[in-house]
Amino acid sequence: MKMTGAQAIVASLKNEGVKVIFGYPGGAVLTLYDALYAANYPHILTRHEQGAVHAADGYARVTGDVGVVMATSGPGATNLVTGIATAYMDSIPLVLITGQVAVSLIGRDSFQEADIRGITTPITKHNYLVKKVEQLPRVMKEAFYIARTGRPGPVVVDVAKDVFAAELEYSYPQTVELRGYRPLYAGDEAVLEPVMAAMSRARRPLLFVGGGVNLSRTAGEVQTLAERTGFPLVLSLMGLGTVPSVHPRNFGLVGMHGTYAANMATTECDLLVGLGVRFDDRVTGLLEHFAPKAKVIHFDVDPAEVNKNVRTDMRVLGDLKWSLPALLQRLDPAETAGWPGKLAPWLGQLEEWRQENPLTYEQRDDVIMPQAVIETVSELTRGEAVVVTDVGQNQMWTAQFYGFKHPGSWVTSGGLGTMGYGLPAGLGAQVGCPEKQVIVFAGDGGIMMNCQEFDTVAKFGLPVKVIILNNRVLGMVAQWQRMFYGGRYAHTDLSGRTDFVKLAEAMGVPALRITEPRELRETLERVLALPGPAVLEVRIPSDEDVLPMVPGGARLDQMVMGGR
């Protein structure tokens, strides 16, 4: 079938089952947008390209589909960079289609020219510069294949402006053959035998559950593994939601702001089984003292992650959709039936740590405590909401105090820690899950970084509820200044004249503000019940810390538990 390059891209998106595109048009992609218009393709116009890529990221996390973004050349493409890096760090599948100047103008510092392929090489799984229209079907097929297979990630397809208008005989490939790319799915089942033996011998075992479990949709297998073996588990930030917060084997978040029980369990275990984890520095603390008494087994799809940070004793390479069912099949019910009994002393110790030092905070009646806001939202939603956060104290308080029930219900920027992520990711999550309640927690610092997306939320009538925890400071940075820099608050004071209620209302989103604890529950009930989008600004203390906290350069068992 004869068609233009722009029409070929639209046809390719249909072949890949893409339901919606997030983007922002410009001169280099006018022909592409004209083809979208002719096809009446669903498209969410955000108010900034960074908003578009974060929205596609949030959409991908909750649906498991590849998020698709379109932007023009030059600044349109470079505005995507932070969102691409965010997705790359958290292994989120995206395909980003950018316009480039015409082939004859490339390399001449032409108007709105930027080498987006060179710029994004370190933060993408792969990228392309398409100069010939005949390449488009193959490139599009490969881009989606690379983005969603193996360890997922973003792929950039940069297309020269004149390629959109050129014609080709369109035929979409059915298969992909890439000589240098062989994503691992099933590994060597023989490696499971020594793993089973180590699990059988362990007296203080611990499952360490990471974001790979959410990405691979294997939360059910992990929960079955914990229940069948009796093994307790802890979670990385990206692993939250994989196992319900109230599950008796779940001892919570591990790492810098982890629970006392989780950090002590990691320090004292004799076998640590990492499932889809990176062992990043926010989890390990002082690396040479991480899990010092344990043999480490690492299950992961990416060979590059094994032994990168933590030395492992055994590795199981392959997709968790292969390795976890294969492991479960080998667990002899007759043998594992006795495991919970022999682990009773260990489980008792963990429970003792949990009871001795639970997550807690000062109960006050003169100010609204941020933890109380999170807890109240958790109670009112019964843990059923899709929870999206920005980055900073709001993110950590939510991780600690929201009671998650379901995998895929937690959306946050983990690896890159991108402020400004929350609002656009929340609108993308709402597009992906229109039937679910989506709640965004943000700070007064992060919300300003992409606040223009209130207008997008209002325009499309997306019923996202945004709760701004306003402490009038750059909270997490101020906490470090308070704890480690003698209270010298260098440029973290955000007290100004911005009225968040008026800001939201100016963009068409109803908004309220509360300052008194007695207003909290009733106002939250009203806001959550509204049929459309809404904003609630909550004034909280400026000096409240996220605790526990493992200071930089400390071991996991060297937590700051309270005080200043």
SVG drawing of the C-alpha trace seen along z (x, -y; Angstrom):
<svg xmlns="http://www.w3.org/2000/svg" viewBox="-19 -37 52 72">
<polyline fill="none" stroke="black" stroke-width="0.4" points="0.0,0.0 1.4,-3.4 1.4,-6.1 3.5,-8.9 6.1,-8.4 3.7,-10.1 0.9,-7.8 3.3,-4.8 4.0,-5.8 0.3,-6.1 -0.3,-2.7 2.6,-1.2 1.2,-2.6 -2.1,-0.9 -0.3,2.4 1.4,2.2 -1.9,1.7 -1.2,-1.8 -4.3,-3.2 -3.2,-6.8 -0.3,-9.2 1.0,-11.9 2.7,-14.9 3.2,-18.4 3.4,-19.5 5.8,-21.8 7.1,-22.7 9.1,-19.6 6.2,-17.2 3.3,-19.1 3.0,-16.5 2.9,-13.7 0.3,-15.6 -1.8,-16.1 -1.8,-12.3 -2.9,-11.9 -5.7,-14.3 -6.8,-12.5 -6.8,-9.2 -8.6,-10.7 -5.9,-9.1 -6.4,-9.5 -3.9,-12.1 -3.3,-13.9 -1.9,-17.4 0.0,-18.3 1.3,-21.8 5.0,-21.0 7.0,-18.2 8.3,-17.1 4.7,-16.7 4.1,-14.5 6.9,-12.1 6.1,-11.8 2.5,-11.2 3.4,-8.4 5.6,-7.0 2.8,-6.9 0.5,-5.4 3.1,-2.6 3.6,-1.8 -0.1,-1.2 -1.1,0.5 2.1,2.5 1.8,1.1 4.5,-0.9 4.0,-4.6 4.2,-6.7 5.3,-10.3 5.6,-12.8 7.6,-16.0 9.1,-18.4 12.8,-19.0 15.3,-21.0 13.8,-22.3 10.8,-20.0 13.1,-17.0 15.4,-18.3 12.5,-19.0 12.0,-15.2 15.4,-14.4 14.6,-14.4 11.6,-12.2 13.6,-9.8 16.3,-9.5 13.5,-8.9 12.1,-6.1 15.5,-4.6 16.5,-4.5 13.2,-2.7 13.1,-0.5 9.8,-1.8 9.0,-1.0 8.5,-4.1 8.8,-4.9 9.5,-8.6 9.0,-9.9 10.7,-13.2 11.0,-15.4 14.4,-16.4 15.3,-19.0 15.3,-18.0 18.0,-15.6 19.8,-18.3 19.9,-20.6 21.2,-18.1 24.6,-19.1 24.4,-22.7 23.1,-24.2 19.8,-24.7 16.8,-26.3 15.6,-24.1 18.2,-21.4 19.5,-19.3 21.4,-16.0 18.8,-14.2 20.2,-10.8 23.6,-11.8 22.0,-13.5 19.9,-10.5 22.4,-7.7 23.3,-7.2 19.7,-7.3 17.9,-5.0 18.0,-1.3 18.4,-2.3 17.7,-5.2 17.4,-5.9 17.8,-8.7 15.6,-8.0 16.7,-9.6 15.0,-7.3 11.3,-6.8 11.7,-3.1 13.3,-2.5 10.3,-3.5 8.3,-0.3 11.3,1.7 12.5,-1.0 9.0,-1.3 8.8,2.5 12.2,2.7 11.6,-0.3 8.5,1.3 10.2,4.7 13.3,3.3 11.2,1.1 9.1,3.9 11.3,7.0 14.1,8.1 14.6,5.3 12.2,2.6 13.3,-0.9 12.8,-4.0 13.6,-4.1 13.9,-7.3 13.0,-7.4 14.2,-10.7 12.7,-11.3 13.9,-13.9 11.2,-16.4 11.1,-15.5 10.8,-11.8 7.3,-12.4 6.1,-13.7 8.0,-11.2 6.1,-8.1 6.8,-4.4 5.1,-1.1 4.1,-0.2 4.4,3.3 4.8,3.8 7.2,6.6 5.9,9.5 9.2,10.4 12.3,8.7 15.8,9.9 18.5,7.9 21.9,9.5 23.2,7.7 20.0,8.0 18.9,11.3 16.7,10.5 16.9,13.3 13.6,14.9 14.2,18.4 17.5,19.2 19.2,22.4 17.0,24.4 20.0,26.3 20.9,23.2 17.8,23.6 19.0,26.7 21.7,25.0 19.3,22.2 16.8,24.7 19.5,26.2 20.5,22.8 16.9,22.0 16.5,25.4 19.6,24.8 18.8,21.2 17.7,20.4 17.3,16.6 16.2,16.2 14.9,13.0 13.2,12.2 14.2,8.8 11.5,7.7 12.2,5.0 10.6,3.2 11.3,6.0 8.4,7.9 6.0,5.0 7.4,4.7 7.1,8.4 3.6,8.7 4.8,11.6 3.6,10.3 1.3,13.3 4.2,15.7 6.2,13.7 3.4,13.9 3.0,17.6 6.7,18.1 6.6,16.3 3.6,18.2 4.8,21.6 8.3,21.2 7.4,19.1 10.2,16.7 9.7,13.1 10.2,10.3 11.3,6.7 10.7,4.3 12.7,1.7 10.9,-1.6 10.0,-0.3 8.8,3.0 6.0,1.4 2.6,2.8 3.8,6.2 2.7,7.7 0.0,6.1 1.3,3.9 -0.6,5.8 0.6,9.2 2.2,10.9 5.4,11.8 5.8,8.2 8.3,6.2 8.2,3.2 10.5,0.8 14.2,1.4 17.0,-1.2 17.6,-4.9 14.0,-5.5 13.1,-1.8 11.5,-0.3 13.6,0.7 12.5,4.3 13.3,4.4 16.8,2.9 17.6,5.1 16.4,8.2 18.7,7.4 21.6,6.9 21.0,10.2 19.7,12.6 21.8,15.6 20.3,15.8 19.1,12.9 17.1,13.6 16.9,10.6 14.0,10.6 14.2,8.0 16.4,5.6 19.4,3.3 20.9,3.2 21.2,-0.6 22.9,-2.8 19.6,-4.0 19.0,-0.4 22.4,0.8 23.8,-2.0 27.5,-1.4 28.0,1.2 30.7,3.3 28.4,3.8 25.2,4.7 23.8,8.1 27.2,9.0 26.1,12.4 24.2,13.5 24.7,15.6 23.1,13.6 21.0,15.0 20.1,12.6 17.2,13.2 17.2,10.7 16.6,10.4 19.6,8.2 23.1,9.8 24.6,6.3 22.9,5.9 24.4,9.1 27.6,8.3 27.4,4.6 26.9,3.4 26.6,6.4 28.6,9.5 26.3,12.5 26.9,16.2 24.3,17.5 22.5,15.9 19.4,16.8 19.3,15.0 16.0,14.8 12.6,13.1 10.9,13.5 7.9,14.8 10.1,17.8 12.3,18.1 9.7,17.7 7.2,20.3 10.1,22.7 11.2,22.2 7.8,22.8 7.4,26.0 10.5,27.4 9.4,26.6 8.3,30.0 5.2,29.3 6.3,32.2 9.6,30.5 8.5,26.9 5.6,27.7 8.2,27.9 10.0,24.7 7.8,22.2 8.4,24.2 12.1,24.1 12.0,20.4 9.8,19.6 12.7,18.1 13.7,15.9 10.1,14.8 9.7,14.1 12.7,11.9 11.5,9.9 8.1,9.5 9.8,8.3 11.7,5.7 8.5,4.6 6.7,4.2 9.6,2.5 10.1,-0.2 7.1,-0.6 6.7,-3.4 5.3,-6.2 5.2,-10.0 4.2,-12.6 0.5,-13.0 -0.4,-16.7 -3.6,-18.7 -2.2,-22.1 -0.9,-21.3 -1.6,-18.7 1.1,-16.1 1.9,-14.9 1.9,-11.2 -1.6,-11.7 -2.7,-12.9 -1.3,-9.8 -2.8,-7.5 -6.2,-9.1 -6.2,-8.9 -5.1,-5.2 -8.1,-4.6 -10.6,-6.4 -9.5,-4.7 -9.0,-1.3 -5.7,-1.0 -7.5,-0.6 -6.2,-3.8 -3.5,-4.2 -1.0,-6.4 1.4,-8.7 4.0,-10.8 6.4,-13.6 9.9,-13.4 11.1,-14.4 9.6,-14.0 6.1,-13.6 7.3,-10.5 8.9,-8.9 6.0,-9.6 3.7,-8.0 6.0,-5.0 5.9,-4.5 2.3,-5.2 0.1,-4.3 -1.3,-0.8 -0.8,0.7 -3.0,3.6 -2.3,4.2 0.7,4.5 0.9,1.6 -0.8,-0.8 2.4,-2.7 3.8,-5.2 6.9,-7.2 10.3,-8.2 12.7,-5.9 16.1,-5.9 16.4,-9.4 14.3,-11.1 12.7,-13.6 10.9,-16.5 7.9,-17.6 7.1,-13.9 4.0,-13.5 1.3,-15.6 1.9,-14.6 2.5,-11.0 -0.8,-11.1 -2.7,-12.3 -1.1,-9.5 -2.0,-6.9 -5.6,-8.2 -5.7,-7.9 -4.5,-4.4 -6.9,-3.4 -10.0,-5.6 -12.0,-3.4 -9.7,-3.8 -9.1,-6.5 -5.8,-8.2 -4.3,-10.3 -1.1,-12.4 0.9,-13.4 3.2,-16.3 5.2,-18.9 5.1,-22.6 8.5,-22.5 7.8,-19.7 4.3,-20.8 5.6,-24.0 7.9,-22.2 5.1,-21.0 2.1,-22.8 1.0,-23.7 -0.4,-20.2 -3.3,-21.3 -4.6,-22.7 -4.3,-19.4 -6.1,-17.6 -8.9,-20.2 -9.2,-20.1 -9.6,-16.3 -11.7,-16.1 -9.4,-13.6 -10.6,-13.0 -7.1,-13.1 -6.9,-14.2 -3.8,-16.2 -2.8,-16.6 -0.1,-19.2 1.8,-18.9 2.9,-22.5 5.7,-23.0 7.0,-26.1 10.5,-24.6 12.4,-22.3 11.6,-19.6 14.1,-16.8 17.0,-19.1 16.1,-21.2 16.0,-18.0 19.6,-17.2 20.6,-20.8 19.0,-20.5 20.6,-17.1 24.1,-17.5 24.7,-21.1 24.0,-22.7 20.7,-24.1 22.1,-26.4 19.1,-26.6 20.9,-27.7 18.3,-28.6 15.6,-26.0 13.0,-28.5 10.0,-28.3 7.8,-30.7 6.4,-33.1 3.2,-34.5 2.0,-31.7 -1.5,-30.7 -2.0,-27.1 -5.7,-27.2 -5.9,-30.2 -3.3,-28.6 -5.3,-25.4 -8.6,-27.3 -7.1,-29.6 -6.4,-26.4 -9.9,-25.1 -9.4,-22.7 -11.4,-23.1 -9.2,-23.5 -9.4,-23.8 -6.9,-24.5 -6.8,-23.2 -4.7,-24.3 -6.4,-22.6 -6.3,-18.9 -10.0,-18.9 -10.6,-19.7 -8.6,-16.8 -10.9,-13.8 -14.0,-15.6 -12.3,-17.7 -10.5,-14.7 -13.8,-12.8 -15.3,-15.8 -12.3,-16.1 -12.1,-12.3 -15.8,-12.2 -15.7,-14.9 -16.4,-13.5 -13.7,-15.5 -10.1,-16.7 -9.5,-18.5 -6.6,-19.9 -6.2,-20.0 -3.4,-22.1 -2.5,-20.9 -0.4,-23.2 2.1,-21.0 5.0,-21.8 8.2,-23.0 10.5,-21.1 9.0,-17.6 11.6,-15.0 11.2,-11.7 12.3,-9.0 13.8,-6.4 16.8,-7.6 20.1,-5.9 22.6,-8.8 25.0,-8.7 27.9,-6.4 26.2,-4.5 25.2,-0.9 21.5,0.1 21.5,0.8 22.7,-2.7 19.3,-4.4 18.3,-7.8 15.1,-6.8 13.9,-10.2 14.7,-13.7 16.5,-16.2"/>
</svg>
